[in-house]
């Protein structure tokens, strides 16, 4: 399903989400506007949590903050009894400030700096995911009393069927210590020899927007083999294993992704089978969903403006947003399927390219989409826009990042106001002109 769980149409044909009319929301808050359905966010998180309740060794759902992070999202995670997975000192600070228990924070990242490592250790995060020899050296230099909890990120050498730019588990990747080259074994031995570290287990993440779940059992097999070898050669037993995230979502009607429950069934069955076959105790299991939680819950709402028809070639219809609030189409060819906010069954249908307002020829949100003939002032919604849109938004062309509202049970609350020029200029340093006196 492309649209949030609570979507519907009003009696006058307006798109309604969370009991809120999108026409009313656009009038109140302006466009571009991002609307998150709380019911969808909560149902996706609960789908992951439910599967872990029956896991014998326990575990945690660590929402991947990089998909979409805000104080409102952190507070929702606390209400849903979930932890968080952060990849920067900034994400860590937001998570801590707005209520996440430090013990339920995981901190991966391939090039953390010393201040980030120290901040994480000082806060007492659940674990740092060590991803380089450089990070190991920084951790080893900390006082033994720090006793930092760590997991080692390993690369199982599995490349899932997804875009190259969001594939992370293969040999040729900037992430992880390779199992197949022996780098993972050497890094684990070095971590175990560092007196200030509490090495709890291993972490893997093979990619994002994955539909074919068959790559997970293959990756788990590689990790189990690695841990069996580590037990025999290093005397190490993993207490925790993170299988990452990566579950894909539907962006068009052609997409048919697995559910969180199906993902968790494959993962838990694979870990149980692979670990028991090698005589390994079942570890606490960590899962890090991001896109599959935030993506389906978010809609981007735009207002239609200019139109350009090139006979026999293409028709461009421009909206008041674009690559500044959603760079995914430009970054890795992401596809969307827009819908009219106000139903227009009497208009003729046409095929157009939905263009953004930014001064780049590649600022195209959707190529060749079929919609009722669009007119200036129409509202168009982009479903499945909740992940990696706002998170990668920019102020290109000195445009202002959009407002964000959360909707639930007929109420809308503004969780991020639209930016202003003063916001953009706040960090600029203006030096007074120096006037030389004769």
C-alpha positions in Angstrom: 0.0 0.0 0.0 1.4 3.4 -1.1 -0.5 5.6 1.2 -0.6 5.7 5.1 -2.8 3.3 7.0 -5.4 5.8 7.8 -5.9 7.3 4.3 -9.4 8.0 2.9 -11.4 10.4 0.9 -13.9 12.9 2.3 -17.4 13.4 1.0 -16.2 16.1 -1.3 -13.2 14.0 -2.6 -10.4 15.4 -0.5 -7.6 13.2 0.6 -7.7 12.6 4.3 -4.9 11.2 6.5 -5.1 10.6 10.3 -8.6 12.1 10.2 -7.2 15.4 8.7 -8.1 16.9 5.4 -5.0 17.6 3.4 -6.6 20.6 1.7 -7.2 22.1 5.2 -3.6 21.3 6.2 -2.2 23.0 3.1 -4.2 26.1 3.8 -3.1 26.2 7.4 0.6 25.4 7.1 1.4 26.1 3.4 3.2 23.9 0.9 5.5 22.1 0.4 4.2 20.3 3.5 5.3 17.0 5.0 2.5 15.1 6.8 3.3 12.0 9.0 0.5 9.6 10.0 1.2 8.6 13.6 -0.8 5.4 13.3 1.4 4.2 10.5 4.6 5.0 12.4 3.3 3.2 15.5 2.0 0.1 13.6 5.3 -0.4 11.8 7.3 -0.2 15.0 4.9 -2.6 16.8 5.3 -5.0 13.9 9.0 -5.3 14.7 8.6 -5.3 18.5 6.0 -8.1 18.4 8.4 -10.5 16.7 11.1 -9.9 19.3 8.9 -10.7 22.3 9.1 -14.4 21.6 12.9 -14.4 20.9 14.5 -16.4 23.8 17.5 -14.2 24.2 15.7 -10.9 23.9 16.8 -7.9 21.9 15.7 -4.5 20.8 14.2 -2.4 17.9 16.6 0.4 17.2 14.9 2.8 14.9 17.4 4.1 12.3 17.5 7.9 12.9 19.0 8.7 9.6 15.7 7.9 7.8 14.0 10.8 9.6 14.8 12.4 13.0 13.0 15.1 15.0 12.1 15.6 18.6 8.6 14.5 17.9 9.9 11.3 16.4 12.1 10.6 19.4 9.2 11.1 21.8 7.1 8.7 19.7 9.9 6.1 19.9 9.9 6.4 23.7 6.1 5.9 23.8 6.5 2.8 21.6 9.3 1.3 23.8 11.9 1.4 21.1 15.5 2.4 21.0 17.4 4.2 18.3 20.3 3.8 15.9 22.4 7.0 15.4 25.2 7.7 13.0 26.5 11.1 14.2 27.2 13.1 17.3 24.2 15.4 16.2 21.8 12.5 16.0 23.1 11.2 19.4 22.5 14.6 21.0 18.9 14.8 19.7 18.1 11.3 20.9 19.5 11.9 24.4 17.9 15.4 24.8 14.4 14.2 23.9 14.3 11.1 26.1 15.9 8.0 24.6 17.5 5.9 27.3 21.3 5.9 26.5 21.4 2.2 27.1 19.1 1.7 24.1 21.2 3.6 21.6 23.4 2.0 19.0 26.1 4.1 17.3 27.4 2.9 13.9 29.4 5.0 11.5 32.5 4.4 9.4 34.5 7.6 10.5 33.4 8.8 13.9 35.7 11.5 15.3 37.1 11.5 18.8 34.5 13.9 20.2 31.7 11.6 19.0 33.3 8.5 20.4 33.9 10.2 23.8 30.4 11.7 23.9 28.9 8.2 23.3 31.1 6.6 25.9 30.4 9.3 28.4 26.7 9.0 27.8 26.8 5.3 28.4 25.3 4.3 25.0 24.3 0.7 24.6 27.0 0.0 22.1 29.2 1.6 19.5 29.5 -0.2 16.2 33.2 -0.3 15.5 33.8 0.1 11.8 37.6 0.9 11.4 41.0 0.3 12.9 41.1 4.0 13.5 38.1 3.8 15.8 39.5 0.8 17.6 42.6 2.8 18.4 40.6 5.7 19.7 38.5 3.4 21.9 41.6 1.5 23.1 43.1 4.8 24.3 40.2 5.5 26.6 40.6 4.9 30.4 39.8 1.3 31.3 37.1 2.5 33.6 35.2 3.7 30.5 34.5 0.0 29.6 32.7 1.0 26.3 30.3 -1.5 25.0 31.1 -2.3 21.3 29.9 -4.4 18.4 32.1 -5.1 15.4 30.7 -4.3 12.0 31.4 -7.1 9.7 30.8 -7.3 6.0 29.4 -10.7 5.0 30.2 -10.3 1.3 26.5 -10.4 0.3 25.2 -8.0 -2.3 21.4 -7.7 -2.2 19.2 -6.9 -5.2 19.0 -3.2 -4.7 20.5 0.0 -6.1 24.3 0.1 -6.0 24.3 3.3 -4.0 22.4 1.7 -1.1 24.1 -1.7 -1.1 26.5 -2.0 1.9 27.2 -5.6 2.6 29.5 -6.6 -0.3 33.3 -6.7 -0.3 33.7 -3.4 -2.2 32.1 -1.1 0.4 33.3 1.6 2.7 31.5 -0.1 5.6 32.5 -3.0 7.8 35.5 -5.4 8.3 35.4 -8.0 5.6 34.8 -11.6 6.7 36.2 -13.1 3.5 39.6 -11.3 3.6 40.2 -12.1 7.3 40.0 -8.4 8.3 37.0 -9.1 10.5 38.9 -11.8 12.4 41.9 -9.5 12.9 39.8 -6.6 14.1 37.9 -8.8 16.6 41.2 -10.1 18.0 42.4 -6.5 18.4 39.2 -5.4 20.1 39.4 -8.3 22.5 42.9 -7.3 23.4 41.9 -3.7 24.3 41.3 -3.6 28.0 38.8 -0.8 28.0 36.3 -2.5 25.6 33.3 -4.8 26.3 33.0 -6.6 23.0 29.4 -7.7 22.9 28.9 -9.1 19.4 28.8 -8.3 15.7 26.7 -6.0 13.5 25.9 -6.4 9.8 23.9 -4.3 7.4 23.7 -5.4 3.8 21.7 -2.6 2.2 18.5 -0.7 1.9 15.2 -0.9 0.0 15.4 -4.8 -0.1 12.5 -6.9 -1.3 14.1 -10.3 -1.8 14.6 -11.5 1.8 16.7 -14.5 0.6 19.8 -12.4 1.0 19.4 -12.3 4.8 19.7 -16.1 5.4 22.9 -16.1 3.3 24.3 -13.2 5.2 23.4 -14.7 8.6 25.2 -18.0 7.5 28.3 -16.0 6.8 28.1 -14.3 10.2 27.5 -17.6 12.0 30.5 -19.2 10.3 32.6 -16.2 11.4 31.4 -16.4 15.0 32.0 -20.2 15.1 35.6 -19.6 13.9 36.0 -16.8 16.5 34.8 -19.1 19.2 37.3 -21.8 18.2 40.3 -19.5 17.6 39.7 -16.6 20.0 37.4 -18.1 22.6 34.8 -15.4 21.8 31.0 -15.8 22.2 28.7 -13.1 20.9 26.1 -12.0 23.3 24.4 -9.6 20.8 24.0 -9.7 17.0 22.5 -6.9 14.9 21.1 -7.9 11.6 20.6 -4.2 10.6 17.6 -3.2 8.6 17.0 -2.5 5.0 13.4 -3.7 4.4 12.0 -2.0 1.3 8.7 -0.1 0.9 6.3 0.5 -1.9 6.9 3.6 -3.9 4.6 2.7 -6.8 1.9 0.1 -7.4 4.5 -2.1 -9.1 6.2 -2.6 -5.7 5.2 -5.5 -3.5 7.5 -5.4 -0.4 7.5 -8.0 2.4 6.0 -6.8 5.7 8.0 -6.2 8.9 6.5 -9.4 10.3 7.7 -11.4 7.3 11.1 -9.8 7.5 11.4 -10.7 11.2 10.3 -14.2 10.6 13.0 -14.8 8.0 15.6 -13.1 10.3 14.8 -15.0 13.5 14.5 -18.4 11.7 17.8 -17.8 10.0 19.6 -16.9 13.2 18.1 -19.8 15.1 19.0 -22.3 12.4 22.5 -21.1 11.7 23.5 -20.6 15.3 22.1 -23.9 16.5 23.7 -25.8 13.7 27.1 -24.5 14.9 26.5 -25.0 18.6 26.4 -21.3 19.2 24.1 -19.8 21.9 21.3 -17.6 20.6 22.3 -14.0 20.9 20.2 -11.0 21.9 18.9 -9.8 18.5 19.0 -6.2 17.3 17.1 -4.9 14.3 17.4 -1.4 12.8 14.4 -0.4 10.7 14.3 3.1 9.3 12.7 3.5 5.8 10.1 0.8 6.5 8.9 2.8 9.5 9.1 6.4 8.4 8.7 6.0 4.6 5.0 4.8 4.4 3.9 7.2 7.1 5.0 10.4 5.3 3.3 12.3 2.5 4.7 15.4 0.7 2.1 17.9 -0.4 2.9 20.4 -3.2 1.0 23.1 -5.0 1.0 23.1 -8.9 2.3 26.1 -10.7 3.8 26.5 -14.2 3.2 24.2 -17.2 5.4 23.7 -20.3 4.1 21.5 -23.2 6.6 20.4 -25.8 4.5 18.8 -28.6 5.5 15.2 -29.4 8.2 15.3 -26.6 7.0 15.9 -23.1 4.8 18.0 -20.8 6.4 19.5 -17.7 4.2 20.5 -14.7 6.1 22.3 -12.0 5.4 22.2 -8.2 6.6 24.4 -5.4 9.1 21.9 -4.0 11.6 19.5 -5.6 15.2 18.5 -5.0 15.6 20.8 -2.0 13.1 18.8 0.0 13.5 15.4 -1.8 16.8 14.7 -3.6 16.2 10.9 -3.9 15.0 11.0 -7.6 18.2 12.8 -8.5 20.5 10.9 -6.2 19.6 7.4 -7.2 16.7 7.4 -9.6 13.9 7.0 -7.0 10.4 6.6 -8.4 7.2 7.9 -7.0 3.5 7.7 -7.9 1.8 11.1 -7.2 -1.9 11.4 -6.4 -4.3 14.3 -6.5 -5.3 15.7 -3.2 -8.7 16.7 -4.6 -10.3 14.0 -6.7 -10.9 15.2 -10.3 -12.7 12.4 -12.0 -14.2 14.6 -14.7 -10.8 15.9 -16.0 -9.0 14.2 -18.9 -6.0 12.1 -18.0 -2.6 12.9 -19.3 1.0 11.8 -18.9 3.4 14.5 -17.5 6.7 14.9 -15.8 6.4 16.5 -12.3 9.2 19.1 -12.1 10.6 20.8 -9.1 11.2 24.6 -8.8 15.0 24.5 -8.3 17.3 25.9 -11.0 18.6 22.5 -12.2 17.4 20.6 -15.3 17.6 17.4 -13.3 15.2 18.6 -10.7 12.4 16.2 -11.7 10.4 14.6 -8.9 8.5 12.1 -11.2 9.0 11.3 -14.8 6.0 10.2 -17.0 3.3 9.9 -14.4 -0.4 9.7 -15.3 -2.7 12.2 -13.6 -5.9 14.2 -14.3 -4.9 17.3 -16.2 -3.2 19.5 -13.7 -4.1 23.2 -13.2 -2.2 26.0 -11.3 -3.3 25.8 -7.6 -4.0 22.1 -7.6 -2.5 20.1 -4.7 -0.5 17.0 -5.5 0.7 14.5 -2.9 3.7 12.2 -3.1 3.2 9.1 -1.1 6.0 7.2 0.7 8.0 10.4 1.2 8.7 10.0 4.9 12.2 8.6 4.7 15.4 10.1 3.4 13.6 13.2 2.0 13.6 15.7 4.9 16.7 13.9 6.3 18.6 15.0 3.2 16.9 18.3 2.5 18.9 21.4 1.7 18.5 25.2 1.2 19.7 25.2 -2.4 18.7 28.4 -4.1 18.1 29.9 -0.6 14.8 28.1 -0.4 13.3 27.2 2.9 12.9 23.7 4.2 9.2 22.8 4.6 7.0 22.5 7.6 6.2 19.1 9.1 3.0 18.0 10.8 2.0 14.8 12.7 -1.6 13.8 12.3 -3.6 11.4 14.6 -7.3 10.9 15.4 -8.4 14.1 13.5 -5.8 16.4 15.1 -2.7 17.9 13.4 0.2 19.2 15.4 3.0 21.3 13.9 6.3 19.6 14.8 8.6 21.7 12.6 7.7 25.2 11.3 8.8 26.4 7.9 12.2 28.0 7.8 12.6 31.7 7.4 15.4 33.9 6.0 16.5 34.7 9.5 17.0 31.0 10.2 19.3 30.7 7.2 21.3 33.7 8.1 21.7 32.9 11.8 25.0 31.1 11.2 26.5 33.7 8.8 29.3 35.9 10.2 29.0 39.5 9.0 32.2 41.5 9.6 31.9 45.2 10.0 33.7 47.2 7.3 37.1 48.6 8.5 37.3 52.3 7.9 40.9 53.6 7.9 41.3 57.1 9.4 43.8 59.4 7.7 
